[in-house]
Amino acid sequence: MSRLVHISEAASLAIHSLALIASSTVRLNAKKISEILHVSQNHLAKILQVLAKNEYLESNRGPGGGFTFKKNADQITMLEIYQLIEGNVECQFCGITENHCPFISCIFGGKPDKLTNEFVEYLTNTKISDLKTKDIKYA
C-alpha cells in the first residue's frame, strides 16, 4: 500500500533512538535500543553510526558504555534528523510540472503540498527533547 507521507524505517529509527537516549537516565547501547524498539540491532547500529559520524552522538565502548549526546537534545529538531537520513523534503508531488499542466487548477487540490508543509512544520517545531517515552525499564 502506498502512503502519501512516507517515513522510512531508517529515519524513524534515528528519531526514536535519539528520543530514547535523551529520555534515559542510563547510557543506552545499540543492543538495548534494539530490544526496546524491537528492531534489528545490525540495522540500528548503522543508523547510530550515521548519527555519531554527523556529531549528534558519541559512542563509548566497554562496560557501562553506550551513546551520549554531543549536541543538546533541546536544540535538535526532528526535521534536522529526518533530512539527515532522507535528504531535503520536496513539495512537488504531481508528476506534471505547473508550467506544463493543462488544467486550470491542481487536480489534487494542492492537498499533497499542504500536507507536506504541515508535516515539515511539525518536524521543524518538535525538538528531540520534546519526545517523551512511556515508562521503560532501561536497566
Buried (B, 14 or more C-beta within 10 A) or exposed (E): EEEEEEBEEBBBBBBBBBBBBBBBEEBBBBEBBBEBBEBEBEBBBEBBEBBBEBEBBEBEEEEEEBBEBEBEBEEBBBBBBBBBBBEEBEEEBBEEEEEEEEEEEBEEEBEBBEBBEEBBEEBEEBBBBEBEEEEEEBE
